[in-house]
Amino acid sequence: MLLSRRPKVPIDSLQLFNRVRALWPDVIILKREAARNNGDPIWTIVGIYDEVEAQLSNEGDDWIRLAAWAFHQALFERAKKKLQAGEYTLRAAEVSFEEFDGQMKENLSDQSWAHIRNEYGC
């Protein structure tokens, strides 16, 4: 994903987090039937991310798409832990800003993002 060229303006990371978290359902049921059919309930998270990504496909704000991916990564990690504990319900609100921010910074640490990472405060 390439971010469009524009003046370097600091990103309000908390506002970005709140915006992207609002795109996810409040409650996510990790589908047990997927596990019974040789699938993995974790794919529920991937399916929802696909819907979020499609919703953002015409969005002119590249940062929201990058944030959606970072939020997905943090939510995915939480979902794996829930499943390991035998739990099948997850709330988007369980993802903390710190988890999201860590994923954003990890993603932006790749050299391909060098031209914009300062906008996020990395």
Sequence and secondary structure as in RCSB ss.txt:
>XXXX:A:sequence
MLLSRRPKVPIDSLQLFNRVRALWPDVIILKREAARNNGDPIWTIVGIYDEVEAQLSNEGDDWIRLAAWAFHQAL
FERAKKKLQAGEYTLRAAEVSFEEFDGQMKENLSDQSWAHIRNEYGC
>XXXX:A:secstr
            HHHHHHHHHTTS SEEE  HHHHHTT  TTHHHHHHHHHHHHHHTT S HHHHHHHHHHHHHH
HHHHHHHHHTT  EEEGGGS HHHHHHHHHHHHTSGGGTTTHHHHT 
